[in-house]
Amino acid sequence: MTTVGEVIAYLEQRFPSSRAEEWDAVGLVTGRRASAVHRIVLAVEATSAVVRDALDAGADLLVLHHPVYLRGTTTIDGDSPKGSLMHDAIRAGMAVYVAHTNADKARPGVSDALAEAIGVIGTQPVLPEPDDATLGLGRVGALPAPTTLAALAASIARALSGARGGVRWAGEPDRVVQRVAVCGGSGADLLEHIDADVYVTSDLRHHTATDYLATGRAALIDIPHAVGESLWLDPLARELVAHFDGITTHVHPDGCDPWSGVIPA
């Protein structure tokens, strides 16, 4: 029998909590380490659809990327949106575990999955960890051959076919690009560290992008936040199945993008 504690021990080995950013909230949210695990569901975050899907699937453990309570809490109020979800998990005996910036920094981790999906090879961290240069936030590598910014953006849109919010790019469409930096999730904080022809990330604000482009450095490609991070889930699900006998996994089919659609201008 595999226990929650054994799965957590493996996840902590792969994504040490000690490597999470200081402001982050990772680790076990609910559940008991001695409880048995047969079914694991993985998702970007604990939306009502995710928790319902996990409970319907009979999950013993829900592994998330986004923290449930990122800014901390003093209560799990069952009448609040998040509190209600955690009450449902506790009532069903389903443990909930979070790996966030510690999974971003790991290798392979969140940004590795994004780089692989869009064809970037030979990657290294954009911002390496002081004690291990192979780990860190973001990835930078190269495409197998040069292409244009517009062509790369179109290729990324095809690779991320579930990106309901679309893919935006900023820069000269005919600009030749080959060295590519990526960061799954909100990567604006890495802009000053980018040494590449183009930077692919999410949640770039208007003034941030405008000011950065004025420096003449990398072009920008902005992808939906949750879609870029959801690419990490399938490889992790396969990894868990390979490591633990008798475990089955299920990746929530929706990337947890809050937007329902987009109308082209």
TATARA-V643583 format. One record per pair of residues at least 4 apart in sequence whose ideal C-beta (glycine too) atoms are under 7 Angstrom apart, sorted by the first residue. I is the first residue (numbers start at 1). GAP is how many residues later the second one is. Records with the same first field share a line. If there is no record, write none. Layout:
I->GAP  GAP
//
This chain:
1->35
2->4  5  34  35  242  244  245
3->30  31  32  33  34
4->4  27  28  29  31  33  57  91
5->4  28  29
6->4
7->4  30  54  237
8->4  20  25  89
9->4
10->4  233
11->4  86  88
12->4  5
14->92
15->84  87  88  91
16->86
17->9  10  85
19->83  86  110
20->4  6  80  81  82
21->80
24->43  76  77
25->42  44  45  47  73
26->41  72  73  74  76
27->70  71
28->67  69
29->39  67  68  69
30->56  59  60  65  66
31->4  63  64  65
35->25  58  60
36->24
37->23  24  210
38->22  208  209  210
39->18  19  20  21  209
40->19  21  23  200  207  209
41->12  13  16  18  21  209  211
42->21  191  194  195  207  209  210
43->7  19  21  209  213
44->21  22  182  185  186  211  212
45->5  19  20  21  211
46->4  5  18  22  39  50
47->209
48->4  37
49->4  205
50->4  202  206
51->4  34  37  38
52->4
53->4  199
54->5  8  40
55->4  33  37  39
57->193
59->35
60->34  35
61->33  34  36
62->27  32  34
63->34
64->32  33  34
65->34  35  38  164
66->34
67->31  33
68->14  18  28  30
69->4  13
76->7  10  11
77->6
78->5  6  9
79->4  5
80->4
82->4
83->4
84->4
85->4
86->4
87->4
88->4
89->5  7
99->4
101->4
102->4
103->6  7  129
104->5  6  7  33  80  81
105->4  24  30  31  32
106->29
107->5  27  28
108->4  5  127
109->123
110->4  74  119  122
111->4  27  28  71  72  73
112->4  11  27
113->4  118  119  122
114->4  68  70  114  117
115->5  8  24  26  67
117->42  114
118->37  38  41  82
119->24  25
120->21  22  23  60  62
121->20  21  23
122->19  20
123->16  17  18
124->15  16
125->10  11  12  13  14
126->10  11  12  13  14  55  57  64  67  68
127->9  10  11  63  66
128->5  7  8
129->6  7
137->46  53
138->43  44  45  49  52
139->43
140->39  41  55  56
141->39
142->36  37  38
143->4  35  37
146->30  31  32
147->4  5  30
148->4  25  26  27  28  29
149->4  20  22  23  24  26  28  49  70
150->4  23
151->4
152->4  25  46  69
153->4  14  16  68
154->4
155->4
156->4  11  44  65  67
157->6  10
160->7  63  67
162->65  93
163->4  60  61  64
164->60  93  95  96  97  98
165->59  92  94  97
166->96
167->54  56
168->54
169->50  51  52
170->39  43  49  50
171->4  42  48  49
175->44
177->20  21  42
178->19
179->17  18
180->16  17  18  20
181->13  15  18  37
182->18  19
183->4  7  18
184->44  45  48
185->17  40  43  44
186->16  17  39
187->14  15
188->15  16  20
190->4
191->21
194->5  23  24
196->22
197->21  22
198->20  21  23
199->19  21
200->21  23
201->21
202->20  21  22  23  26
203->22
204->4  5  16  18
205->4
206->4
207->4
208->4
209->4  11
210->4
212->5  8
213->7
223->4  5
224->4  33
225->4
226->4  29  30  31
227->28  30
230->25
232->4
233->4  18
234->4  17
235->4
236->4
237->4  12  14
238->4
239->4
240->4  7  9
241->6  8
//
